[in-house]
Amino acid sequence: MNLPAPGTPFITSIFHPSDFSKASELAFAHALAIALISQTELVIMHAGGGHLDDWSQFPHVRETLERWQVLPPGSPRSAVFDKLAVKIVKISAPGDPVEASVEHIEKRQPDLIVLATRGHHGLPQWLKPSIAQAIARRTEAMTLFVPRDCRGIVSLDGVISLRRVLIPVDRQPNAQEAIVRAVRVVEAFADSPVEIVLLHVGDGEFPQYERPASELCTWQELRRQGDPAAAIIAAADEQTDLIIMATEGRHGFVDAIRGSVTEQVVYGADCPVLAVPSK
């Protein structure tokens, strides 16, 4: 992994609850890479099972960073923080993963939640809609959904690829924060120009939003007709690396799992989807 120089900080704290299944490995890679680039705290919580006494069952952070050639082989545990300024916190949550997740979110107020999904099969089995709703009511955090086996921004080998970002825009929900976050993602992850595509599904005047200045961003407007979710998924062709969806404020996470356009996009997309609550 070649670490690009960070621009405006993307996030300052990350929460990654996981069942540690094979399907969650790519989501872990994204969570770790974002923490690395942002030089921030990453909390990894084991959810959906009993108490883990064996910490070796958690994702191997140092081994991953060594494989990515960010740390030299045989680095001590302290090197993750001392050399990379990344604080790793591992939590084993016995009992109900809802209560454990909610308790952590209420206490720590993370900026970003990173979740593995089963692609077209939806959210991981441990994260039922009732759990997501319980979490959602207590946070305004952004949520990054990473489908298993998708073409992610970060590969399992630590290779970063960001060429095209798709942002659906309409008058409601307000997409300004999603656009701002898109520019911050580009500045954090990219070292060459990235195309940001603003997509409007429907007729009428194209919604206008302020576009933050950045030498790394080029802009395109795209219009489609028909079912919004289907149009968004179709527009996110093989060149799209990330979809950023504006959601309705504190209900953003709920929208993403309860019959909304965001839910349909999360289930149907072949790339990560970042849900950004509007302000």
N, C-alpha and C positions, 0 to 999 in steps of 0.2 A: 504493500500500500504506500503510495506517495501522498503525503498529507498536504493539501493545498493550504495556503495561508488563509486563516479565517478572516472574514469581513465582519459585518455587524453580527453580533452573537445570535445564533439561531435559537437556542434554548439555554437554560441554566441548570435544569434538573430533569432527569428521566426516570420513569418507573416502568419496569418490564416484568409484569406477572406472566408466568408461563408454567405449563405442565412438563416442560423439559422433553417433550416428544421430538421425534425426528422432524416432524413438520414445523417445529418452532425454531429450527437452527438458523434459517435465513432472517427471521425477525430479530433474533439475538445478534446476528452480525450487523444489522442496521442500528440497533440500539447501541452497540459497542462503538461503531464507527462514528455515530453522532456524538457520543460522549467524548470520544477521542478528539474529534475536530473542535468541539466546543469547550474542551478541557473542563468538564463538569462532573457531577455525581451521577452514577448509574446505580439504581437500586434494582436488584434482581430478586424476585420473590417466587418461591415455589408455591404453586396454587393447584387446587383440584386433587389433592392427595393427602396422605398422612404426613406426619412430621418426618423430616429428613435429618437423621443423625450423621449420615455420611456426606460431608460437604463436597466430596469428590464427584457427587452426582450433579452438582451445579455445572453450568457451562464453564469451560476452562478458559478463563480470561487471559492469563499469561501465555498459555500455549497458543491461543489464537493470535495474540499480538506478535509472538515470535514467528508464527507461520506467515503472518502478514509482513514480516521483516521490519516491524516497528520497534521491537525489542530484540536484543541479541539472544541467542540460545542460552539457556541456563540462568536467565535473569532472576534475581530474588523477587519475592512477592512485593517488597517495598518499591520496586522500580516502576510499577504502574502509576503510583502517585508521584514519587520523587522525580522521575524522568518525564512523565507524560501529563502530570497534573490531573489525572483522572482518579476519582475516588469511587471504589467499588464497594457496595454494601450488599451482602447476601442475606436473605431472610427466608427461614423455613416457617411456613404458616400452617400449623396443624388446625384441623377443624374446617370451619366454613370459610372458603376463599373470599366470599362477599365481605364478611366482617373484617378480614385481614386487609383486603384491598382498600376498603372504605376507611379503616382506621389509619392506614398509612397515608392515604390521600388527604384526609382531614388534618393530619399532623404536619405533613411535609409540603402539601400543595405543589406537586410537580408540574412543570410546564408542558411535558410531553409524556404520553402513555404510548408504548409500543406493543402491539398485539399481533401474534400470528393468527392467520385465518386459514381455513381449509379451502381457500379458493372458491370455486363454484359451489362448494358444500357449506359455506358460511363460516361462522365463528367457531373457535375451538369448543369441544364438548363441555369443558368445565365452565365456559363463560356463557351461560344461558341468558336470554333476554332480561329476566328478572335481576340477574346479577349486574348486567350492564346498566340497567336503569338505576339500581341502587347506587352504583358508582357515579353515574352521571349527575345525579341530583346534588352531589357534593363537590363537583369540580368544574372549572372552566378550562381544563387542560385540552390542548390539542391531542388528537389520537391518530397514530400512524398504523394503518392496517397493512400487514405484509402477507400476501397469499403464499402458500407453500409452492415451491417450484416456479415462482414467477421470475420475470426479468427484473430483478431489483436494482436499486441504485448501487447497492453494495453486494458483491458476490461473496460466496463462502471463502474465497481466497483473498478477500479484502480489496478487490479491484473496484474502483469507483467509476461509474458511468452515468453521466447526466447530460443529455443533449436536448431533451424536449420536455416541457412541463405543460400540462393541459389544465386550464381553470374554467369551469362552467361559470358564466356570469348572467345574472338577471337583476332586476330591481330589488327583489326579495328572494332569499336573504342578501343582506349587504355583503358584497364580495371584496370590499376594500382591504380588510385584514388578511384575507386569503392571498390577495395580490402582494401585499407587503411581505407576507411570510414567504411567498414564492421567490421574491428577490433575495431574501435572506438565505434561503436554501441554496440558491445559485451561488451567492457569494461565499457560502461556507463550503460547498462541495465541488465547485467547478473551477478549472483554470483556463477554460476557453469558452467562447460565447455559447449561450444556451438560448434556444427559442422558447419563448413563453407564448402559448396560444390561448387567447381568450375566446371561449366558445359560447355563443348564444343560440339557444334552441327556441325558435318561434319567430313571429313577425314583429313588425314595429321597429322603432329606433333602437339601434345597438346601444346597450347600456354603457355609459361612460364612467370610468373610474380613473383616479390619479395613478400614474405609473412611476414609481420611484426611479430616479436616475441610477443607472448602473452600466458600466462599460461591458459587463458580462452578459447583459440581457438584450435580446432582440425580441420584437413584439409582432404578433400577427393576430388578426381578427378572423373568426370563422363562424359562419352561420349554418345551422341545420334545422330541419323540420321534423315533426313526428314526435314519438314518445321520448321524453327527455332522457331517461336512463339509457334506452337503446341507442339514442343519438350520441350520448357521451361515450359509451363503450365503443361504438363504431368509430368515433373520431380518435379514440386512443389507440391508434394503430401500432405497428411494431416499432415505430420510432419514438413512442411516448414512454418516458421512464417514470413519470410520477403524475398522478391526478391530485389536484388540491380542490377540495369541496368546501364551500362556505356553508355553515350550518347555523341554526337559530340559537345563538347565545348559549345559555346554560342547558338548553335542550339538545345541543349538538350531538352528544354521544347517544342519547336516546333515539334521535332521528336516525342515526347510523345503524340501528338494529331493529327498527320497528316500522317496516313497510314504506319507508321514505325513498326518494330518489337516491340518496346517499347509500342506503342499504343495498339497493339494487346494483349500484355501481361497485360497491365493495365486493359483492358476491360475483359480479360478472367481469371485473377488470382483470387483466393479466399483468398488472404492475401495481406497486404500492399506491394506496390512497391515503392522503392526509386530510382529516376532517378538522377544519379550523372554525371555532365558534366566532360568529360575527359580533361586533361591538355596537 
